């Protein structure tokens, strides 16, 4: 199954973030990228990248079921927002970033297995730095995804 790969899981996360809408059916995150770039076209913008170690564990079950492998892959979601006066301005930038963070966290709270595609997808850590200046990320959210390896 393709979703058992880094590429497949990244695509699932991208689809999830692209589907987040506000009460007026406007996309909360208009630009979702799976690669780093300094050229953002819409804000807030996010980048989704795998980070750190990929951890595989052998889990012993019963004699009847044998063992299985669980693999954990962490993805970092970086949230960017133009806070310059030519962009959104500082107050609007912070509000948009807070809304994006809330939407991202809630989306993983309400769908902790990416529509049954992974065993677990949890936003483990979020770091917010509103003192960061454009074009730096104002927030990062680390999402750990666990898959069962066939």
N, CA and C of each residue as an Amber inpcrd file, in Angstrom:
protein
   450
   0.8500000  -1.1840000   0.0000000   0.0000000   0.0000000   0.0000000
   0.8880000   1.2370000   0.0000000   0.6120000   2.1650000  -0.8650000
   1.4380000   3.3590000  -1.0390000   1.4780000   4.2360000   0.2050000
   0.4400000   4.1920000   1.0300000   0.4310000   5.0610000   2.2080000
   1.3780000   4.5680000   3.3000000   2.0080000   3.4550000   3.1090000
   2.9860000   2.9490000   4.0780000   4.3760000   3.5190000   3.8150000
   4.4650000   4.4960000   2.9360000   5.7420000   5.0970000   2.5750000
   5.8000000   6.5500000   3.0400000   7.0050000   7.1020000   3.0750000
   7.1610000   8.5190000   3.4140000   6.3820000   9.3740000   2.4170000
   6.4970000   9.0540000   1.1440000   5.7970000   9.8080000   0.1000000
   4.2840000   9.7180000   0.2990000   3.7890000   8.5270000   0.5660000
   2.3500000   8.3290000   0.7350000   1.7910000   9.0410000   1.9500000
   2.4980000   8.9610000   3.0710000   2.0190000   9.6120000   4.2980000
   2.0950000  11.1230000   4.1510000   3.1480000  11.6240000   3.5480000
   3.2620000  13.0600000   3.3140000   2.0930000  13.5550000   2.4690000
   1.7130000  12.7800000   1.4460000   0.5830000  13.1550000   0.5910000
  -0.7260000  13.1680000   1.3850000  -0.8980000  12.2200000   2.3100000
  -2.0940000  12.2080000   3.1590000  -2.1640000  13.4580000   4.0350000
  -1.0400000  13.8220000   4.6230000  -1.0030000  15.0170000   5.4640000
  -1.2950000  16.2510000   4.6260000  -0.7130000  16.3150000   3.4390000
  -0.9540000  17.4540000   2.5440000  -2.4380000  17.5810000   2.2170000
  -3.0710000  16.4750000   1.8660000  -4.4970000  16.4770000   1.5510000
  -5.3180000  16.9370000   2.7520000  -4.9600000  16.4580000   3.9290000
  -5.6510000  16.8510000   5.1590000  -5.5620000  18.3610000   5.3600000
  -4.3790000  18.9200000   5.2330000  -4.1950000  20.3530000   5.4720000
  -4.8730000  21.1970000   4.3950000  -4.8670000  20.7200000   3.1650000
  -5.5320000  21.4490000   2.0830000  -7.0510000  21.4810000   2.2760000
  -7.5880000  20.5220000   2.9960000  -9.0430000  20.4360000   3.1680000
  -9.5720000  21.2690000   4.3330000  -8.6900000  21.8800000   5.1210000
  -9.1380000  22.6590000   6.2750000  -9.7710000  23.9720000   5.8040000
 -11.0110000  24.2040000   6.2100000 -11.7250000  25.4160000   5.8140000
 -12.3170000  26.1020000   7.0430000 -12.5490000  27.4050000   6.9020000
 -13.1710000  28.1630000   7.9820000 -14.6940000  28.1340000   7.8250000
 -15.4110000  28.8970000   8.6460000 -16.8660000  28.9210000   8.6130000
 -17.4520000  29.4320000   7.3120000 -16.6600000  30.1470000   6.5340000
 -17.1150000  30.6620000   5.2390000 -16.6420000  29.7990000   4.0690000
 -16.1490000  28.6000000   4.3780000 -15.6340000  27.6520000   3.3800000
 -14.3850000  28.1390000   2.6600000 -13.6410000  29.0590000   3.2840000
 -12.3520000  29.4940000   2.7350000 -11.2590000  28.5890000   3.2970000
 -10.2860000  28.2550000   2.4470000  -9.1780000  27.4260000   2.9230000
  -8.3940000  28.1710000   3.9970000  -8.1610000  27.5190000   5.1100000
  -7.3970000  28.1130000   6.2050000  -5.9270000  28.2100000   5.8240000
  -5.4410000  27.2100000   5.0890000  -4.0450000  27.1840000   4.6430000
  -4.0570000  27.0890000   3.1160000  -3.9640000  28.2270000   2.4360000
  -4.0830000  28.1990000   0.9780000  -2.8980000  27.5740000   0.2430000
  -1.7290000  27.5050000   0.8840000  -0.5570000  26.9300000   0.2080000
   0.0530000  25.8480000   1.0910000   0.0430000  24.6030000   0.5910000
   0.6090000  23.4590000   1.3100000   1.6630000  22.8290000   0.4000000
   2.9150000  22.8400000   0.8600000   4.0430000  22.3520000   0.0590000
   4.6990000  21.1570000   0.7350000   5.2380000  20.2550000  -0.0640000
   5.9740000  19.1050000   0.4680000   7.4790000  19.2630000   0.2510000
   7.9170000  20.4830000   0.1190000   9.3340000  20.7760000  -0.0880000
   9.6020000  22.1840000   0.4320000  10.8350000  22.4600000   0.8370000
  11.1480000  23.8130000   1.3140000  11.3810000  24.7600000   0.1420000
  10.8800000  25.9490000   0.2980000  11.1180000  26.9740000  -0.7200000
  11.0250000  28.3470000  -0.0780000  11.8100000  29.2720000  -0.5780000
  11.7390000  30.6380000  -0.0980000  10.6640000  31.4310000  -0.8200000
  10.0860000  30.8240000  -1.8630000   9.0890000  31.5210000  -2.6720000
   7.6880000  31.0360000  -2.3060000   7.0650000  31.7360000  -1.3900000
   5.6900000  31.4320000  -1.0250000   4.7800000  32.3550000  -1.8290000
   3.6250000  31.8570000  -2.2310000   2.7230000  32.6730000  -3.0330000
   1.4650000  33.0740000  -2.2800000   1.0660000  32.2890000  -1.2770000
  -0.1290000  32.5830000  -0.4890000   0.1640000  32.2900000   0.9750000
  -0.5580000  32.9730000   1.8470000  -0.3380000  32.7970000   3.2840000
  -1.6550000  32.6040000   4.0080000  -1.6450000  31.8370000   5.1260000
  -0.4880000  31.1180000   5.6090000  -0.0760000  30.0080000   4.6440000
   1.1930000  29.7160000   4.6750000   1.7790000  28.6770000   3.8510000
   2.4280000  27.6620000   4.7850000   2.3610000  26.3880000   4.4290000
   3.0460000  25.3850000   5.2400000   3.9360000  24.5190000   4.3630000
   4.9900000  24.0180000   4.9970000   5.8750000  23.0260000   4.3850000
   5.7890000  21.7680000   5.2370000   5.7040000  20.6170000   4.5850000
   5.6530000  19.3210000   5.2720000   6.9080000  18.5580000   4.8920000
   7.7320000  18.2160000   5.8810000   8.9730000  17.4820000   5.6060000
   9.2000000  16.4080000   6.6610000   9.6700000  15.2140000   6.2440000
  10.0510000  14.2070000   7.2370000  11.2990000  14.6830000   7.9770000
  11.3710000  14.4120000   9.2660000  12.5360000  14.8250000  10.0580000
  12.9900000  13.6860000  10.9640000  14.2150000  13.7840000  11.4360000
  14.7320000  12.8770000  12.4520000  14.8710000  11.4530000  11.9940000
  14.8940000  10.5620000  12.9620000  15.0840000   9.1400000  12.7150000
  13.7710000   8.4540000  12.3860000  13.8500000   7.4390000  11.5510000
  12.7170000   6.5450000  11.3240000  12.9580000   5.3440000  12.2190000
  12.0230000   5.1030000  13.1220000  12.2140000   4.0640000  14.1390000
  11.3090000   2.8770000  13.8250000  11.9120000   1.6890000  13.7270000
  11.1540000   0.4660000  13.4940000  11.3420000  -0.4440000  14.6990000
  10.2120000  -0.9350000  15.2420000  10.2440000  -1.8320000  16.4020000
   9.5220000  -3.1260000  16.0590000  10.0630000  -4.2150000  16.5600000
   9.3850000  -5.5090000  16.4370000   8.5130000  -5.6700000  17.6800000
   7.2360000  -5.8750000  17.4530000   6.2820000  -6.0400000  18.5360000
   5.8580000  -7.5010000  18.5860000   6.1390000  -8.1510000  19.6940000
   5.7460000  -9.5540000  19.8650000   4.2910000  -9.6020000  20.3100000
   3.5000000 -10.3850000  19.6160000   2.0990000 -10.5480000  19.9730000
   1.9290000 -11.9170000  20.6110000   0.9150000 -12.6480000  20.2970000
   0.7140000 -13.9810000  20.8560000   1.3250000 -15.0250000  19.9340000
   1.3720000 -16.2540000  20.4090000   1.8960000 -17.3400000  19.5880000
   1.0680000 -17.5100000  18.3160000  -0.2270000 -17.2590000  18.4190000
  -1.1080000 -17.4190000  17.2590000  -0.9190000 -16.3040000  16.2280000
  -0.6600000 -15.0940000  16.7040000  -0.5630000 -13.9740000  15.7710000
   0.8640000 -13.6400000  15.3710000   1.8360000 -14.1530000  16.0960000
   3.2260000 -13.8860000  15.7520000   3.6570000 -12.4840000  16.1390000
   4.5100000 -11.9070000  15.3180000   5.0500000 -10.5830000  15.6070000
   4.7140000  -9.6480000  14.4460000   4.9000000  -8.3720000  14.6980000
   4.7050000  -7.3760000  13.6480000   5.7390000  -6.2760000  13.8310000
   5.9110000  -5.5120000  12.7990000   6.8030000  -4.3620000  12.8660000
   5.9720000  -3.0890000  12.8790000   6.3490000  -2.1800000  13.7620000
   5.7630000  -0.8490000  13.7780000   6.8510000   0.1360000  13.4020000
   6.5230000   1.0370000  12.4950000   7.4850000   2.0360000  12.0530000
   6.9290000   3.4220000  12.3610000   7.7550000   4.2530000  12.9940000
   7.3550000   5.6230000  13.3200000   8.1590000   6.5950000  12.4600000
   7.4360000   7.4890000  11.8010000   8.0310000   8.5230000  10.9500000
   7.4790000   9.8580000  11.4230000   8.3600000  10.8180000  11.6860000
   7.9160000  12.1280000  12.1350000   8.0140000  13.1280000  10.9880000
   6.9670000  13.9160000  10.8530000   6.9130000  14.9700000   9.8470000
   6.8410000  16.3070000  10.5650000   7.5790000  17.2790000  10.0610000
   7.5290000  18.6300000  10.6140000   6.7090000  19.5000000   9.6720000
   5.7090000  20.1460000  10.2420000   4.8810000  21.0960000   9.5070000
   5.3240000  22.4840000   9.9430000   5.8550000  23.2570000   9.0040000
   6.2800000  24.6310000   9.2940000   5.2160000  25.5870000   8.7750000
   4.7910000  26.4990000   9.6430000   3.7450000  27.4590000   9.2880000
   4.3890000  28.8240000   9.0490000   4.1720000  29.3660000   7.8550000
   4.7110000  30.6680000   7.4750000   3.5690000  31.6500000   7.2700000
   3.8070000  32.8900000   7.6510000   2.8370000  33.9550000   7.4250000
   3.5970000  35.2520000   7.2150000   3.2480000  35.9900000   6.1760000
   3.8750000  37.2780000   5.9050000   3.3660000  38.2970000   6.9210000
   4.2660000  38.7800000   7.7770000   3.8710000  39.7270000   8.8230000
   4.3090000  41.1550000   8.5140000   4.8480000  41.3760000   7.3120000
   5.2860000  42.7310000   6.9590000   4.0710000  43.6060000   6.6710000
   4.2830000  44.8820000   6.6640000   3.1890000  45.8060000   6.3470000
   2.7010000  45.6050000   4.9170000   3.5920000  45.1850000   4.0100000
   3.1810000  44.9070000   2.6360000   2.3420000  43.6320000   2.5740000
   2.5360000  42.7630000   3.5600000   1.7590000  41.5240000   3.6320000
   0.5220000  41.7380000   4.4810000   0.3860000  40.9360000   5.5140000
  -0.8210000  40.9880000   6.3340000  -0.7210000  41.9860000   7.4820000
   0.4980000  42.4000000   7.8260000   0.6700000  43.2010000   9.0330000
   0.7800000  42.2670000  10.2270000   1.3890000  42.7210000  11.2900000
   1.7040000  41.8600000  12.4250000   0.4570000  41.2830000  13.1050000
  -0.5370000  42.1010000  13.3980000  -1.7180000  41.6210000  14.1200000
  -2.4790000  40.5690000  13.3150000  -2.7110000  40.8430000  12.0470000
  -3.4190000  39.8900000  11.1890000  -2.5900000  38.6180000  11.0040000
  -1.2840000  38.7640000  10.8740000  -0.4050000  37.6020000  10.7000000
  -0.4980000  36.6710000  11.9040000  -0.4800000  37.2370000  13.0880000
  -0.5540000  36.4070000  14.2960000  -1.9080000  35.7140000  14.3830000
  -2.9790000  36.4300000  14.0830000  -4.3140000  35.8270000  14.1180000
  -4.4210000  34.6880000  13.1130000  -3.9560000  34.9040000  11.8920000
  -4.0090000  33.8480000  10.8710000  -3.1720000  32.6380000  11.2860000
  -2.0060000  32.9020000  11.8780000  -1.1380000  31.8010000  12.3040000
  -1.7920000  31.0090000  13.4300000  -2.3810000  31.6940000  14.4010000
  -3.0880000  30.9990000  15.4950000  -4.2150000  30.1390000  14.9340000
  -4.9820000  30.6810000  13.9960000  -6.0780000  29.9190000  13.3850000
  -5.5550000  28.6840000  12.6600000  -4.4440000  28.8410000  11.9410000
  -3.8550000  27.6990000  11.2270000  -3.3770000  26.6320000  12.2070000
  -2.7110000  27.0520000  13.2810000  -2.2260000  26.0930000  14.2890000
  -3.3910000  25.3490000  14.9140000  -4.4270000  26.0900000  15.3350000
  -5.6030000  25.4470000  15.9280000  -6.2240000  24.4340000  14.9740000
  -6.3490000  24.8030000  13.7020000  -6.9610000  23.9150000  12.7150000
  -6.1140000  22.6610000  12.5000000  -4.8030000  22.8260000  12.4370000
  -3.9140000  21.6750000  12.2380000  -4.0100000  20.7310000  13.4290000
  -3.8760000  21.2650000  14.6380000  -3.9460000  20.4160000  15.8360000
  -5.2920000  19.7060000  15.9280000  -6.3700000  20.4320000  15.6990000
  -7.7120000  19.8290000  15.7740000  -7.8980000  18.7380000  14.7300000
  -7.3210000  18.9290000  13.5480000  -7.4950000  17.9310000  12.4870000
  -6.8680000  16.5940000  12.8640000  -5.7530000  16.6190000  13.5770000
  -5.1360000  15.3670000  14.0200000  -5.8340000  14.8150000  15.2570000
  -6.4030000  15.6890000  16.0920000  -7.1770000  15.2200000  17.2470000
  -8.4170000  14.4490000  16.7970000  -9.0730000  14.9410000  15.7680000
 -10.3260000  14.3270000  15.3240000 -10.1260000  13.1820000  14.3300000
  -8.9380000  13.0500000  13.7660000  -8.6540000  11.9700000  12.8110000
  -7.2590000  11.4150000  13.0970000  -7.1170000  10.6990000  14.2230000
  -5.7740000  10.2790000  14.6620000  -5.1610000   9.1390000  13.8610000
  -5.8360000   8.6610000  12.8280000  -5.2230000   7.6220000  11.9910000
  -5.3720000   7.9180000  10.4970000  -5.5280000   9.1990000  10.1640000
  -5.6000000   9.6420000   8.7590000  -6.5640000   8.7860000   7.9510000
  -7.8070000   8.7380000   8.4240000  -8.8780000   7.9860000   7.7570000
  -8.5170000   6.5190000   7.5750000  -7.9960000   5.9290000   8.6510000
  -7.6640000   4.4930000   8.6850000  -6.4600000   4.1180000   7.8340000
  -5.6680000   5.0890000   7.3970000  -4.5140000   4.8050000   6.5360000
  -3.2510000   4.4950000   7.3270000  -3.1470000   5.0060000   8.5680000
  -1.9970000   4.7220000   9.4240000  -2.5220000   4.2830000  10.7800000
  -1.6690000   3.6350000  11.5760000  -2.0910000   3.1910000  12.9010000
  -2.2930000   4.3750000  13.8450000  -1.4720000   5.4090000  13.6890000
  -1.5690000   6.5780000  14.5610000  -0.9030000   7.7630000  13.8790000
  -1.5290000   8.9160000  13.9700000  -0.9330000  10.1790000  13.5130000
  -1.2670000  11.2050000  14.5860000  -0.2640000  11.6060000  15.3280000
  -0.5040000  12.5020000  16.4560000   0.4400000  13.7000000  16.3950000
  -0.1300000  14.8770000  16.6290000   0.6790000  16.0950000  16.7200000
   1.3270000  16.0730000  18.0980000   2.5990000  15.7320000  18.1300000
   3.2880000  15.5270000  19.4040000   3.8200000  16.8000000  20.0160000
   4.2910000  17.6960000  19.1880000   4.9330000  18.8940000  19.7210000
   4.6890000  20.0560000  18.7730000   4.3580000  21.1970000  19.3620000
   4.1980000  22.4080000  18.5770000   5.0500000  23.4950000  19.2130000
   5.7680000  24.2050000  18.3740000   6.5850000  25.3150000  18.8530000
   6.1390000  26.5710000  18.1260000   5.7940000  27.5730000  18.9050000
   5.2870000  28.8220000  18.3430000   6.2380000  29.9350000  18.7420000
   6.6090000  30.7630000  17.7690000   7.5090000  31.8830000  18.0510000
   7.0410000  33.1060000  17.2820000   6.1770000  33.8860000  17.9180000
   5.6530000  35.0690000  17.2520000   6.6680000  36.2050000  17.2100000
   7.8210000  35.9980000  17.8370000   8.8710000  37.0130000  17.7170000
   9.6930000  36.8040000  16.4450000   9.5040000  35.6440000  15.7940000
  10.2100000  35.3850000  14.5430000   9.7610000  36.4030000  13.5030000
  10.6610000  36.7950000  12.6650000  10.3490000  37.7990000  11.6430000
  10.2900000  37.1530000  10.2690000   9.3700000  37.6330000   9.4790000
   9.2130000  37.1660000   8.1110000  10.5530000  37.2470000   7.3930000
  10.9890000  36.2380000   6.6650000  10.2430000  35.1040000   6.1460000
  10.3830000  33.8310000   6.9820000  10.7180000  33.9310000   8.2520000
  10.8840000  32.7480000   9.0910000   9.5350000  32.1460000   9.4780000
   9.5590000  30.8380000   9.7640000   8.3420000  30.1660000  10.2080000
   7.9490000  30.7040000  11.5790000   6.6620000  30.9300000  11.7660000
   6.1630000  31.3750000  13.0600000   5.8180000  30.2050000  13.9570000
   5.6600000  29.0250000  13.3610000   5.3240000  27.8460000  14.1510000
   5.8010000  26.5900000  13.4470000   6.1020000  25.5700000  14.2520000
   6.3790000  24.2420000  13.7250000   5.5640000  23.2500000  14.5420000
   5.0360000  22.2640000  13.8650000   4.2640000  21.2140000  14.5140000
   4.8410000  19.8860000  14.0500000   5.2540000  19.0610000  15.0150000
   5.7920000  17.7430000  14.6860000   4.6890000  16.7010000  14.8290000
   4.4620000  15.9510000  13.7530000   3.4270000  14.9250000  13.7190000
   4.1070000  13.5720000  13.5650000   3.8780000  12.7080000  14.5550000
   4.4430000  11.3520000  14.4950000   3.3950000  10.4190000  13.9230000
   3.7830000   9.7100000  12.8660000   2.9070000   8.7500000  12.2210000
   3.4720000   7.3520000  12.4370000   2.6160000   6.4510000  12.8650000
   3.0180000   5.0630000  13.0840000   2.2760000   4.1920000  12.0790000
   3.0240000   3.3490000  11.4040000   2.4260000   2.4080000  10.4570000
   2.7800000   0.9920000  10.8940000   1.9440000   0.0670000  10.5000000
   2.2090000  -1.3600000  10.7250000   2.8020000  -1.8880000   9.4270000
   3.9900000  -2.4350000   9.5110000   4.6700000  -2.9430000   8.3310000
   4.2070000  -4.3760000   8.0840000   3.6860000  -4.6350000   6.8810000
   3.1660000  -5.9940000   6.5950000   4.2720000  -7.0330000   6.5780000
